[in-house]
Amino acid sequence: MSEARDKADLLQGTLDLLILQTLRREAMHGYAIAERILDISDEVLQVEEGALYPALHRMELRGLLASEWGVSENNRRAKYYRLTSAGRKQLARQTEYWKKIAGAIGKVLATT
């Protein structure tokens, strides 16, 4: 399996969690969210626009995110997303779930 395919497979199951965690402290526009995830992950997790914007829209429809238009750092009009209280609750639930899953996977990988 190629490295590019590994990245896509990982994001498919974790994109919502990554977005929620990235927005935990401040509102951000889509491009900034993708850049922050890439930066924090040491350039391992690259979120493509084709996955990011549909996810943001879906999460907004579910009430996990709210948005408003603003001006970006480079003086362009951009839609800024922030967590709602429902989004914070979902972040807590998903974080606990992924910690449990990661621990279980770690145990399986540690067996010989």
C-alpha positions as CSV (number, residue, x, y, z in Angstrom):
1,M,0.0,0.0,0.0
2,S,1.4,3.4,-0.9
3,E,2.1,6.2,1.6
4,A,-0.5,8.4,-0.1
5,R,-3.1,5.7,0.3
6,D,-2.2,5.2,4.0
7,K,-2.9,8.9,4.6
8,A,-6.3,8.8,2.9
9,D,-7.4,5.7,4.8
10,L,-6.4,7.3,8.1
11,L,-8.3,10.5,7.4
12,Q,-11.5,8.8,6.3
13,G,-12.1,7.6,9.8
14,T,-10.7,10.5,11.8
15,L,-11.4,13.7,9.9
16,D,-14.2,14.9,12.1
17,L,-12.1,14.4,15.2
18,L,-9.2,16.3,13.7
19,I,-11.4,19.2,12.7
20,L,-13.0,19.4,16.1
21,Q,-9.7,19.3,17.9
22,T,-8.2,21.9,15.6
23,L,-11.1,24.3,16.3
24,R,-11.0,23.6,20.1
25,R,-9.3,26.9,20.9
26,E,-10.2,29.3,18.2
27,A,-12.3,29.9,15.1
28,M,-10.5,29.2,11.8
29,H,-11.2,29.2,8.1
30,G,-10.9,26.0,6.1
31,Y,-7.5,26.6,4.6
32,A,-6.1,27.4,8.1
33,I,-7.7,24.2,9.5
34,A,-6.0,22.1,6.9
35,E,-2.6,23.9,7.4
36,R,-2.8,23.5,11.2
37,I,-3.5,19.8,10.9
38,L,-0.6,19.4,8.5
39,D,1.8,21.4,10.7
40,I,0.9,19.7,14.0
41,S,1.1,16.2,12.4
42,D,4.6,17.0,11.1
43,E,3.3,16.9,7.6
44,V,1.9,13.4,7.9
45,L,-1.8,14.3,7.8
46,Q,-2.7,16.2,4.7
47,V,-6.4,17.1,4.4
48,E,-7.5,17.6,0.9
49,E,-10.1,20.3,0.0
50,G,-12.3,17.7,-1.5
51,A,-12.6,16.0,1.9
52,L,-12.4,19.1,4.2
53,Y,-15.1,21.3,2.9
54,P,-17.8,18.6,2.7
55,A,-16.9,17.6,6.2
56,L,-17.2,21.2,7.5
57,H,-20.6,21.6,5.8
58,R,-21.8,18.3,7.2
59,M,-20.6,19.1,10.7
60,E,-22.3,22.5,10.5
61,L,-25.6,20.9,9.5
62,R,-25.3,18.5,12.4
63,G,-24.9,21.5,14.8
64,L,-21.3,20.7,15.7
65,L,-19.9,23.8,14.1
66,A,-21.2,27.4,13.5
67,S,-19.7,29.7,11.0
68,E,-19.5,33.4,10.0
69,W,-17.9,35.3,7.2
70,G,-14.8,37.3,8.0
71,V,-11.5,38.5,6.4
72,S,-8.5,36.2,6.4
73,E,-4.9,37.0,7.1
74,N,-4.3,37.8,3.4
75,N,-7.3,40.1,3.3
76,R,-9.7,37.7,1.5
77,R,-13.2,36.9,2.5
78,A,-13.3,33.6,4.3
79,K,-15.8,31.5,6.2
80,Y,-14.7,31.0,9.8
81,Y,-15.8,27.9,11.7
82,R,-16.0,27.5,15.5
83,L,-17.2,24.7,17.8
84,T,-20.7,24.8,19.3
85,S,-21.4,23.3,22.7
86,A,-22.6,20.2,20.8
87,G,-19.3,20.2,19.0
88,R,-17.4,20.3,22.3
89,K,-19.4,17.4,23.6
90,Q,-18.8,15.4,20.4
91,L,-15.1,16.2,20.7
92,A,-15.0,14.7,24.2
93,R,-16.9,11.6,23.1
94,Q,-14.7,11.0,20.0
95,T,-11.5,11.7,21.9
96,E,-12.4,9.0,24.5
97,Y,-13.4,6.6,21.7
98,W,-10.2,7.1,19.7
99,K,-8.0,6.7,22.9
100,K,-9.7,3.4,23.6
101,I,-9.2,2.2,19.9
102,A,-5.6,3.4,19.8
103,G,-4.9,1.6,23.1
104,A,-6.5,-1.6,21.7
105,I,-4.5,-1.4,18.5
106,G,-1.3,-0.8,20.5
107,K,-2.0,-4.0,22.4
108,V,-2.5,-6.0,19.3
109,L,0.6,-4.7,17.7
110,A,2.7,-5.4,20.9
111,T,1.8,-9.1,20.7
112,T,4.2,-11.6,19.1
